[in-house]
Amino acid sequence: MVSRLENQALESNNGSLSLLNNGLSISTAESPVVGCHLARPMAKRKNLKGIPHNFTKSFFGTERYYSRGYMGDWLSNAARRLNLKEATLDIMTATFSPAGLNLHPLNLHARDLKSIIEKELIRNGFEPGFILEAQIKFQFLESTVYKRTINCFPYMIDKEGKRYDTDVISEDVFEIHFDPFDELNLSPAKQFTFFNRIKKLFR
């Protein structure tokens, strides 16, 4: 307890109370309120290794159905018609090589894959544009009686040049034969109109 301080001086400056001449200082100022921000998780590259696996499995998922079949069916039938052994999907542009595989159903569902990469980057503390290149290379194996296997080799490259590969992913496509280049298969609305016209002929 401090008593009888000579030449006591009381200064108030932004809530600060000081007892001078005796070197004693008492502060009552509250700490300034700093804006509250959600902390971004620490960016760890090892968490990105699973992304190529994720976007590959998504492309072949059962939620990706169009008109006559799943994306594996469309890809397999188109590759057979074009007599292809290999092909490539560029995730960033949602385009296939060779260009003959750029069919509406395949391109439509390929467009969703880039957002999978961006969401995973943000969730792991990276900027959405951290990945500059992402592709899936397809290898079409010979068909068996009931199915055909497509080997997938996905990878990504970030803006610092690091490459992220995963093990080969084998997708079995059960043989659902249809013409992927037929306009009626490519446009379900036209297919519906066509069958309606056929029905009218027999009424």
Protein Blocks (a to p, Z undefined) as FASTA:
>chain_A
ZZhiehiacddeehiacdehkopacdfbdcdddddddddddddfklmmmmmmmmmmmmmp
mklcghjacfklmmmmmmmmnopabdcddfklopacdfklmcfklmmmmmmmmmmmmmmm
mmnopafklpmbdcdddddddddfkbccdddddddddfkopacdddddddddddddddfk
bmklmmmmlmmmmmmmmmmmmZZ
